[in-house]
Amino acid sequence: MDSPEYAAQFNQSVLNGLIDEELLRQYAKELKLGISADQIKSEIVNSQMFQQDGKFSNELYQQTLRHNNLSADGYAAIVQEGMLQSQLQEGIINSDFNVPAQQALLAKLLLQQREVRLAEFSVAKEMENQTASEQELRAYYEANKTKLLAPEKLAVEYVTLSPKDVESKVEITNEQIQTYYDRNKADYVTKGEAHLAHIQVASEAEAQAIEQALKNGEDFATLAKNKSSDTLSANNGGDLGWAKAGTFPKAFEDAVANLTAGQMSAAVKVDNAYHIIKVLERKPEQVIELAQVKDKIAQTIRKELVLTEYFYSCARNGK
């Protein structure tokens, strides 16, 4: 794979691919094919990549952009290119036409007439007329002995046992439930969440101008709609939805870590863009009480004990 011939072949294939894409792009332009901003937005919002609980999740969308080092406009351009290519390909694939020679052949076949004669032979009647002598039967038997052997048979006694058979032997006590809850308490704490909105711009100067506008009393959501380069969240007044710790980059989360609901951060640089972030609401970390998860814990313990008892029973019966 490291040979000069392979490298040259690989480079040529990449170049050919880029040329093909550019030619298709030019051809689409000649055909006046185009994708509107609303179509791009609909494609992104309805993409399965960003669906959570049956609806678009801005958190998943933002995470995907960050993981791939893409801006919102950059990703929209990629989506637009893909939709344009699909539009062109579908137009070609769904095209249908007939040449005169095909039409003449179809007409000829359609008007053809043929005569058919049928003769019927009864296999059952023919078999009735056939006979086999004792000598022929004996010869066939000797020649096919190996095919006429009956398979070996065994008489087996066995006992069936399933986890349900030992379930009645398992009892769960309140002490067991309490012990399990205490040992796994970290699993029963909901992380704090913050409902955030942001305004994203390309330069520090733009960010400072927006900060000044906010100090002068201008509305955050209105500025987000008019100024933010993150077009998807901008349409919702910069709303990013609810987010748990670790959803956004560290610098982004650090900027709002100590803010209360209604407060805004100073401009912070994240991923080559400047963000002014507002905390809309906060949900503190909460401990889920034992009473709320008692039944679920009991089911978990029961499954573990039933499997343990089942394996022991299998081992005892297997001796």
N, C-alpha and C positions, 0 to 999 in steps of 0.2 A: 504493500500500500504506500510505502514511502518512496517508490521508484519514480524517476522523472516522468516516465510514460503515464503512470497513474495520476500524478499531480497535474500533468498537462490535460489529461482527459477530464479530470474533475473540474479544473478551472474552466475548460471549454463548455462543460455542461452547465455550470453556474452562469456563465456569460450568455449561453443560448437561452436559458430560462429568463434572464433579465431582459433580453432582446424580445422574446415572445411576449412578456408582460407589457413592455412598452408599445409593441405593435398592436396588441389588443386594446391598450388604453387609447391609442390614437384612433383605432377603428371605431371604438365606442364613441369617441368625440365626434367623428365624422357622421355617425348615425344619430348624433344628438341625444345619446342616452345620458341620463343623469340621476343622481340620488339626492333627495332633499334632506335638509337638516332634521325635519320631523321623522322621515323614514329611518335615518341613522339613530335618532333617539329611541324610536320604537323598537328597532333591532336590539339595541343595548338593553333597554328596560325589560324586554321579553326574552332575553338570552337565558338559557338554563343555567349558565355559569353563575349568574347573579341572583338566582331564585332561592328564597328561604321562606318556608311555611307558605308556599304558593304565591309569593309576591316578591317584587324587586327589593333587594337589600343593598342599600347604598354602602353599608360597611363592607360587604363582600366585593363590591365594585372598587372601592378605594383600596382595599388590600391587594386586589389583583393588579391594579395600576402600580402600586408601590413595589410589589414583588418583581414586576417586570420592568421597573424603572421607566414607566411611561407617564406622560401627562394626559389629561383628559382629551385635549385636542389631538394629541398624537394617536391615541387609541381610536378616536372617532375617525381619523383619516384612514387607519387600517380597516375599520369596519366598512367605510365608504368604498374602499378599493375592492374588498371582498364582495360586497353587494353588486358593484358594477360588473365585476367579472362574472358573477352568477347570472346577472340579468342578460349579459351577452351570450353566455353559454346556453341558457334556457331558450333564448330566441332562436339559436341555431338548431339545437336538439329537437325543439318542438315544430320546426319547419317541416312541411310535407308537400311534395309535388310529384307529378307523373310525366314522363317524357312520352312523345307520340308512339314510340315502339312498344312501350308498356301498355298503353291504352289499347293498341291494336291486338296485342297478344291476349289481354283480358277479355276483349270482345269475342275473339275467336274461340277461346276456351268456354266462355259463357254459352255460346250458340252450338257447341258440339253435341252430337247425338251418337250413341253407341248401342249396339245390340249385344246382349249377354245371354248365354245358355247355361243352365244349371243342371247338374246331375247329383242326386243324393245317394249315398251309400250308407247302409246301416251297419255300424261296427258290431252292435249287439247280435244281429242276425248272423253276421259272418262268424262270430265267436261260437255260436251254437253249432255251426257246421264243422268246427275243428275238434279233433280227438287226439289224445296222447296215450300211447301204450305204456304198460308197466315198465318196460325196458327203457323207454324215453324218460319217464319220471325218475327212475333209479339213476340214470346217467346224469340228469340235471342236478339231482340231489348230491351226488358224489362230487360234481364239479363246483358246487356252490356251498359246500359244508360250512366254510368259514363265515359266510353271510347269514347262515341260518341258526347261529348260536344264540341262545337266550342269555341276556346279561346277568352277571352275578347279583344276587340279592342278599341283603343283610337284615337281620332283625335287631332293631336298636331301641333301647329304653332311655328316656331322657326326662329331665325336669326343667320346666321353664320358670324363669325368675326375672322379674322386671322391678324397676324402682318403685312402682306403685304397690307391689306386693309387700314391701317393707315400710311403706309410708305410715301405716297405722302404729308402728312401733316407736315412731319419733314424736317426742313431746317438747314443746318450746316453753321455757319459763320466762317470767318478767326479768329475772336476774340475767339471763343470757342476752336478752334484748338490750338491757341497760349496759352490759359490758361491751357488746358490739358497738353501740352508739358512742360510748366513751372512747373506745379505741379508734374509731373512725370519724371523730368529730369534725375533722377538717373537711370531710366530704359533705357535711351538712351546714356549710356556711356559704351563703350567696355572696359573690363578689360585688363590690360597689360598682355602680354604673353612672355614666354621665351622658346627658343628652346635649350634644354639641352642634354648633354651627360654625362655619368659617367663611372667610373671604380670601380667595387665593389670587395673587397677582405675580407678575414676572419680575418686577424690580423693587428695590428698597424705596425708591422715590415714590412709586405708586402707593406702596404700603403706608408711607408716612403721610401722604395726602389723605388717604382714607382714615387713618388714625385721627387726623385733625378734623375731618368731617364728622367723625363720631363724637369728638369732644365738643363740637359745635351743636350737637343735638340731632344730627341726621339719623334716620332709622337704619339699623344694622341690616335687616332683611332687604330693604330697598336698595341699599348700597351693594349687597351681595348679588341681587338680581342684575344690577346695572354694571357692576365692575368686576365680579369674580370670573376668573378664567376657567374655573371648574363648572362647566355649563350644566351638568346634571344637578348638582346641589344648588347652583345659582337659581334655577327655576323654582326651587323650594325655599328661597330666602337664605341659602347657604346651609340648610339643615342636613346634618350628617347622620341623624338618628341616634339611638342609644348605643353606647360602646363601653365594653369592659376594659380593664387594664390589659395592655398588650395589643390592643386592636390597631393603634396608630404608632408611628415611629416615636422613639423615646423623646426626642426634642419636642415633638408635637404635644405629647402627653405631659412632659415636664412643664410646659408653658401654662397648663391649666390645672396642674395638680393641686394648687392651693387656692384656686378660685371658687367662689360660691356661686349659686344660681344668680344669673343676671350680670355677672362680671365678665369683662373681656380681657384678653391677653394683649401684651405688646406684640408688635410684628415679630415673627420668628421664622427663620429660614429653614426649610425642610425640603429635601429633594429638589434643589435648584429653583425653588419658588418661595414666596413670602406669604405667610398665613397670619391673619388676625382671627383669633378664635373666641367664641362666646359660649359660656356655659348656660344652657337654657334651663336645665333641671339636674338634680342629683338624687341618686338612690344610695343610701349608705349600705355598708356591709351588714348583713343580718344573719343571725344564727337560727337555723330551722329547729324548732322545738321537737323533742322526742315524740310527743303525742301526734305530730303531723306525719312522722315517718315510721311509726311503730309497726304498722301492718306490713309495710314494705320490707323492713328489717326482719320481721318474723318470717316472711316468705324466703328471704335470702338465706337465713340460718337453716330453715327447714330443707331447702334444696341441698345445702352442703351436708347436713346430717343424713338425709335420705341417701345421697350418693355414697357416703362413708359406710352406712349400714348395708347398703346394697353390695358393695365390694366385699365387705366382711362375710356376708351371707353366701356370695358366690364362691369365696375361698373355702368356706366351711363345707359347702355342698360338693365342691370339686375334689375333696379329699377321699 
